[in-house]
Amino acid sequence: MSSPPYDGVQWVGMDLHRRRSVLVRMAADGQRLGKMVRFNNDPARLKREIAKAGPQPKVVLEATLGWYWAADALAEAGAEVHLAHPLGVKAFSYRRVKNDERDAADLADLLRLGRLPEAWLAPPETRELRELVRGRHKLVSLRTSCRNQAHGVMGKLGIAVPMSDLFGTTGTAFLDELPLPAGYAARVRALCAVMHELGQQIGMLDKEIAARLASDTGYRAIQKIGGIGPVLAAVFTVEIADVTRFPDPQHLCSWAGLTPRHRESDTVVRRGHLTKQGSKLVRWAAVEAVQHAPESTPMRAHKDRIEARRGAGARNIAKAAAARKLLTLVYYGLRDGEVRCLTRRNPV
């Protein structure tokens, strides 16, 4: 005798891969509904498969490569989409046998039992802005790599570079006059051409990012913090996005990986180095802002006090502490549209 059809809310785990993905459907009590479905990645096919889960199913997928299209297709199909944090999910990977079906079922179980380590599902407009900011960061890294390669060529030939910027006006004239062997000269010319093109593309992205964030009050407010210019302000604004998802600045610093590790068992408590588990780009931007902060800023003074108290060996500790202080100001600037502690009061 067949069991009656299930008409409650279904819980669906999706194991997403580059080419093919797997869906597993469950009832509220954990009972499997239907068979595991494996399909080639296609938004239309995904919508047809998720329609079998009834109205407004709860779907979970891992925040892995290429999850944007799947999350958007599921939302368009009326599903309640949840995003699993990959690092948190690994804590539950204790099985001896691992395959796609079991991974999808585990995700559905974690969501059904309320134990899912969930990541924030950024809206499409935020993800689009992130593509611009992250793409610019990647292009700058490529340009830096080209610069380093050119300096490497000079080092191989034993040529001392007399200026600080080899690719400025003076540096370019210096390169033009160098009697380099043909092979080395060709490589340097190629690197200079690539850097020139990268510089143009970076400039175009700068204009696009500035235009999109021009009306953002938080973006304008945090540029009043010493060490933060338009580029770093864009990183903070776009990567943090909805700052109200963090209840306080301490949670934001933890999310950025700027807080120390904490290991506690019985009466033993150990606090170690920074976790560095979180947004790598925000962590980089915070440390970069501290290093470029003028001497008169609170972050620079905080950093210098720690170095003076603990010695030159604590330089990295001081930078991390100052970065947490700076990120605290960024939190309030994005939340309130102003950084009140930096506003000078008019004398009475």
URWOQUI-V439264 format. One record per backbone hydrogen bond with DSSP energy under -1.0 kcal/mol. NH is the residue of the N-H (numbers start at 1). CO is the residue of the C=O. E is the energy in kcal/mol with one decimal. If there is no record, write none. Layout:
NH&CO&E  NH&CO&E
//
This chain:
11&26&-2.5  12&58&-3.1  13&24&-2.5  14&60&-2.6  15&22&-2.3  21&39&-2.4  22&15&-1.7  23&37&-2.5  24&13&-2.1  26&11&-2.1  27&31&-2.3  30&27&-1.8  33&25&-2.3  37&23&-2.3  39&21&-2.2  41&19&-3.0  46&42&-2.6  47&43&-2.2  48&44&-1.8  49&45&-2.2  50&46&-2.5  51&47&-1.3  52&49&-1.0  53&50&-1.5  54&51&-1.4  58&10&-2.5  59&80&-2.6  60&12&-2.4  61&82&-2.0  63&84&-2.3  64&62&-2.5  67&64&-1.2  71&67&-2.5  72&68&-2.4  73&69&-2.4  74&70&-2.5  75&71&-2.2  76&72&-2.3  77&73&-1.4  78&75&-1.5  79&74&-2.4  80&57&-3.1  82&59&-2.5  84&61&-2.7  85&117&-3.5  89&85&-2.3  90&86&-1.5  92&89&-1.8  93&90&-1.5  94&92&-1.8  103&99&-2.1  104&100&-2.4  105&101&-2.3  106&102&-2.5  107&103&-2.0  108&104&-2.1  109&105&-2.4  110&106&-2.6  111&107&-2.1  112&108&-2.6  113&109&-2.5  115&110&-2.6  118&116&-1.2  119&83&-3.3  122&120&-1.1  127&123&-2.1  128&124&-2.2  129&125&-1.8  130&126&-2.3  131&127&-1.6  132&128&-1.2  133&129&-2.2  134&130&-3.1  135&131&-1.9  136&132&-2.2  137&133&-2.0  138&134&-2.1  139&135&-2.1  140&136&-2.3  141&137&-1.8  142&138&-2.2  143&139&-2.3  144&140&-2.4  145&141&-2.1  146&142&-2.0  147&143&-2.2  148&144&-2.5  149&145&-2.2  150&146&-2.2  151&147&-2.3  152&148&-2.0  153&149&-1.9  154&150&-1.9  155&151&-2.2  156&152&-2.1  157&153&-1.4  158&155&-1.0  159&154&-2.7  168&165&-1.1  172&168&-2.6  173&169&-1.7  174&170&-2.1  175&171&-2.3  176&172&-2.2  177&173&-1.3  180&178&-1.7  185&181&-2.9  186&182&-2.2  187&183&-1.8  188&184&-2.4  189&185&-2.4  190&186&-2.3  191&187&-2.4  192&188&-2.5  193&189&-2.3  194&190&-2.2  195&191&-2.5  196&192&-2.2  197&193&-2.1  198&194&-2.7  199&195&-2.5  200&196&-1.7  201&197&-2.2  202&198&-2.7  203&199&-2.1  204&200&-2.0  205&201&-2.2  206&202&-2.4  207&203&-1.8  208&204&-2.0  209&205&-2.9  210&206&-2.4  211&207&-2.1  212&208&-1.9  213&209&-1.8  216&213&-1.7  220&216&-1.7  221&217&-2.4  222&218&-2.3  224&221&-1.7  225&222&-1.3  228&225&-2.1  233&229&-2.5  234&230&-1.9  235&231&-1.7  236&232&-2.4  237&233&-2.6  238&234&-2.5  239&235&-2.5  240&236&-2.0  241&237&-1.4  243&241&-1.3  245&242&-1.5  246&243&-1.9  252&248&-1.3  253&249&-2.5  254&250&-2.1  255&251&-2.4  256&252&-1.7  257&254&-1.4  258&253&-2.5  261&273&-2.5  263&270&-3.3  265&268&-2.6  268&265&-2.5  270&263&-3.5  272&261&-1.4  275&259&-2.4  276&257&-1.5  279&255&-1.3  283&279&-2.0  284&280&-2.3  285&281&-2.4  286&282&-2.3  287&283&-2.0  288&284&-2.7  289&285&-2.3  290&286&-1.8  291&287&-2.1  292&288&-1.2  293&290&-1.0  297&294&-1.6  301&297&-2.2  302&298&-2.4  303&299&-2.4  304&300&-2.6  305&301&-2.1  306&302&-1.8  307&303&-2.2  308&304&-2.4  309&305&-1.9  310&306&-2.7  311&307&-2.1  314&311&-1.7  315&312&-1.3  318&314&-2.6  319&315&-2.2  320&316&-2.3  321&317&-2.2  322&318&-2.5  323&319&-2.3  324&320&-1.9  325&321&-1.8  326&322&-2.6  327&323&-2.6  328&324&-1.6  329&325&-1.5  330&326&-2.2  331&327&-2.0  332&328&-1.8  333&329&-2.5  334&330&-2.6  335&331&-2.1  336&332&-2.9  337&333&-1.7  342&339&-1.6  343&340&-1.3
//
